[in-house]
Amino acid sequence: MNRLMIKVVISLSLYPLAAPALAAQQAADAPQPPAVAERIQAMKSARTVCIHSETAFLTVSTLERALMKQKNWDRLGLNIIGETCGADLEINVDRLHFTHIHTYVLMDRSTAIVLAAGRVRALDGVVASGPMAEQIVKILSAARLTARASGVEPGSE
């Protein structure tokens, strides 16, 4: 294990993902590398999201409902659309074969940059959609709602 990997493991254990508000505040205060700033800017400026599913176990409509049930979804100012060609962001969901692991990838459609990725372990897609939607909204909230709190409206840049 090289030193960089050890630093990453230590930093992940010191700053867990369960505290997105603290992490977002620290991220806003600290200077960010250009790649991180570009990902945050892509999430801030997005107005539409489309969902694409590679599995029959987790349908697009199931994840749409789960996202819209999240308490911060309305505050994000994002609209879910059915066409992938007109969306700013794309969420791709899949399930690993012969497992109960459901994965998602959040991408910027214009640049094809992966903004976030994660996984949820659940027996079926209906059960997985809730925690998956919660993770996605936390990620988007960390970028978009901290921008609103500082007086910058998402999509205005």
N, C-alpha and C positions, 0 to 999 in steps of 0.2 A: 504494500500500500504506500503510495508516494505521499509527499507532504501536502500537496494540494488537496488530495482526497481526504486526508485527515482534517484539514482546515474546514472543508465542506461539511464533514460529518459533525465536527464540533460546533460549527455555526448553526447547523440544523437542529442540533440538540439544545442549544442555548436559546434559539428563537423559534419555537414551534409554530406551526401553521394555525394553531387554534387561536392566536391573538392577532387577527389581521389589522385591527385598528392601530395597535402599537407598531406593528411592522410597517404599515402605511405611513405613519407619522415619522418613523425613523427613515423611511425611504424618501420622504419629502424633504427632510432636513439634510440628508447626506448627499454629496454629489454622486451622480450615477454614471456608469459607463454608457457610451452612446447606444449600445444594443438594448440595454434595459430601458433607457429613455425612449427609444423608438417603439418598443413593445407597449409601454405605458401610453404613449401618444396615440398609438393605433387603437387601444381600448377606449381612450378618452374621446376620440373623434368619431367613433362608430355610431351609427344610428339604427342599423338593421342587422338582424341575425337570422341565419338559416340553419336548419338542423338536418343532418344526413345520417342515416343509420345503415350500418353494414350487417345488421343482425335482425332476425325476426323476433328475437326475445325481448328487445327494447325498441319499440316503435317511435317514430317521430312525434306522433300526437301524445304519447305518454310523457315524453320528456318536455314537450311544450306545456302540457298541463302542470307538470311539476315545477317548471320554471315560473309560470305565472302565479302559482300558489305561494311562492317565496315572498316574505314581507318586504324586502327591498327591491323587488323587481320593478314596481311602478316608479320608484325613485331613480332607477337607472336611466330611464328615458330611451329604452331600446324597444324596437318593434320586431316581432318574429314574422318572417315572410316565408312563403313556400318556394319561391324561385331562388335557386342558388346563384344565378348570374347577377342579380341586382343587390346582393347582400354585401355588407361591409365585413362582417365576421361570419365564420362558419364553424359549427360544432359537429364534429364527426364522432359517432359513437359505434362501439363494436363490443363483441363478447369473445373472449379467448376460447378457442375450441376445447371442449371436454373439461371446462372449469366453470366456476361461478364468478369469474372476474369480468366486470364490465369496464371498458376504458372509454375515455373521451379525449379529444384533442380540439382546442380552441385555436383557430387560425385567422389571420388577417387575409382576406381574399385578394386584395390588390397586390400584396407583396409575397404572399404564401409563407409568411413568417409564423412559426408556431408560437402562440402567446402563452399558452398554458396546456397542461396535460395532467390527467389523473386517472385513478381507477377506484372502483367500488366493488366490494365483494358482497354479492347477494344471490339468493336462489333464483330469482327471475327479474325481468326488466322492470316490472311495476314496483317491486321493492327497491331496486337499484336506482330508480329515477329520482326518488326523494333526496337521498344523500348526494347524488351526482349533481342535481340542480342546486343544492345548498352549496357545494364546493364551487360551482361555476359562478353563482351570484356573489360569493365571498371574494373571488378573484376579481370580478368586474367591479364590485363595490370598492375594493381597495384602490383601484385606479380612478374610477369615475366620481365616486362620492367625496373623496378627499379633494378632488379638483373643484367641486362645487363648494365645499366648505372654505376653500381659500379664495373664493370669489370668481373662479373661472368656470364658465359653463361648458360642459362637454360638447364637442362638435363646433365650438365657436372659433377654434384656431384654424 
